[in-house]
Amino acid sequence: MAIADYFFVVSTKDSVFHFQLKGLWTEDVVVQISTQMLALFKQAVDSMGGRRFLVLADLREFLPPAQQAKEIVTQTMKYAREHNLYKTVEVMPSALSRLAIRQSAEATGQDDFRVVVATIEEAWVVINKLKQSL
């Protein structure tokens, strides 16, 4: 099982950490990829050098995850917020995925750092506007 089939860092340039979550994260998948996924995620966040940054989360190919996967997503959100995340722009056309990710965000204790859009083009428009506030 390759991590790139489920999590892929697209870029960490210009104060934007752009990644993709893909596929169906069953409990078996989470057990197999969670350690590597968390390490890659933390490495990308740490590459921002403590400066405020934005996240572009491409979730167009992410299917509604198992409960254990939601916990991993919550951990990544907490880590990013603790390391100067400004806003996350999430590309999610699926209502079920939106619900799962919202639940993960709410588990961090706060949900005001998220902007949800339907297309990658819309996400870049929002990212470019948000960059002005960094």
PyMOL commands that set and color helices and strands:
alter all, ss='L'
color gray80, all
select helices_A, chain A and resi 3-5+27-46+67-82+95-106+120-131
alter helices_A, ss='H'
color red, helices_A
select strands_A, chain A and resi 7-11+16-23+53-62+85-91+114-117
alter strands_A, ss='S'
color yellow, strands_A
deselect
rebuild
show_as cartoon
